[in-house]
Each structure stands twice: as C-alpha cells, then as structure tokens.
C-alpha cells in the first residue's frame, strides 16, 4: 500500500520525446512548446529556439504542496545532445532536481544520464543526487533478429559511473516513497493481464555471458503522484509490463484513490500492435481524464485511443509540452 501524501498540483515538462507538435490545439491543462517559449521571452520564432525530437523520453516533474515544491527527473532520453539542448532551450532550472528515477534499463531512457547529473550538479553547488534504480536494469540487453542474430543495445550507465558523476544510487526491487512523501515509485509490476506478454524477441545477458529471453523486463517501474481532488497521475516510460498491468497496479497501490491521468510510452507499436484493441478497451474502463501517449506508443494506438475515449481525453505527449494537473 502506498503512503503517498496528496499534493496540490503537479507540473510536467516533456524534455525529450519522439515527436514535436506545437500547431495542434491543446486542452487547458497543457501548453505547447511554442506557447511556453513565447511566454518566457522568445522574440522570434526560429529553429534556434526550439527543442529537438528523438527516440526516447525524459520528464521533469514538479510537485507542490502549500509552500513546498519538489522536482524529480524521470529518465533522460537517448543521448546527451538532446537532453542538454532541450533543457537549455526550455530554460528549465535543473538545479531544482532533488532526485532522479531511471524507469528501466534501456538506452533510450538513460543515454543522457551522466550529462544530466553533471548539469544538475553544476547548478546545485555540487550536491549529490539520490538516484533510484532496479538491480536488473544493469544487465546487457539485445533484440533477437529474425535470422537469429542478437542485435545488442547500449548498456545504461553502470553504478560506478553514476557514482562518479554524483549519484547516490538506491538500487532496490522494492517500492519507494520519497521527497516529502510526494512521489511514489513502484516495485516490480505484477503481470496479471493475459494478453500483455511483454516485448517479443527481447533478451538479456546472464552473469555467465549467455543470452536468455527477457520479454517481461521485470526491472521497469512506474512513478506516480496523488493530486488532491483529482487522483493518481501515473508516469510510465515504456509500459513493457503492459499499460493495463501498470494501471491496475497503480490503483492497487493506493486503494480508494481514483486514477486521473497517465503519461508516457505505452509500447503498442511494432509487434505489440496486435494487442491495441484489447488494451484500448481495458484502459477505457479506468475512466481516465487524460491519456498523454508518447514515445513508443505508436500512431495506430494513439488513433485507437482517440476513437475510443475522445480527443478531450487523449492529449499526445510531445517534446517541449508542459502539463499541469
């Protein structure tokens, strides 16, 4: 059970995502990249001011309760350039980051991590940063190609490298409540939905150096906050556990608190497109007020969600967008 304390407000700034879109209209709780930059002094619209989109995800999440504000960085995208460029162009103060969460052990969420630590510590006086990780995320990963060849993925930064860059690594499988009890990081997510079977052809390397199937990616976890008068806002980076499993577990972790919004990647692209219809039907039953689908969700799934629950609920996550709940 989550001892997560209600907060007054949460603000989410998308630092890295797969797409950019400042032309589509947005609901009242969201602000486009263009609108945010104009409000913060951009005097001429040009490419020199804008973020870049790339395959990955990074969210800067700030929770407020009364006079207290706490900021957590959730993932850092695939590489240093995008994270640094986007953070600087959005003018976010990385010195306010008090903790970092890496959702799971994939390169597109951790490639900018060491640079992020350096940028944060350059702004906070060199203080170490609590860093939340699962021990399984440090294993080497690969994708098995149709011809049987293993196509390796770049490893996420090791504990030794993280520590050298100022991280205080908290490596555990257990759930965590942190920064004034405003944030809840799940433990391992139970796999209870029959049609959600993880990521096909995904492998990890054993301690003996052998490749073994790893479709479940048990190291992936979600982050959430409890907004007073609204409910749970869930951040799920890739949903390798399955979006339905994520939402079921989030609800079970905070009994009696309704689900309000989910943001992140739902991994309903590629081989998982075959479960879009079942996923959309199951998620519709949670009566979410916002579904901010981004990163690895895929356009077919976004379209299916919009058709099922309406465009007032589906608000795609794109780089530079800012949400407030």
Helices and strands as residue ranges (DSSP letters): E 9-16, E 30-31, H 33-39, G 47-49, E 58-65, E 68-74, H 80-90, G 94-96, E 97-101, H 107-110, H 113-123, E 129-133, G 135-138, E 141-144, E 150-152, H 159-164, E 167-171, E 176-178, E 183-185, E 202-205, E 211-213, E 223-227, E 231-236, H 243-253, E 259-265, G 270-275, H 276-284, E 290-294, H 299-309, E 322-324
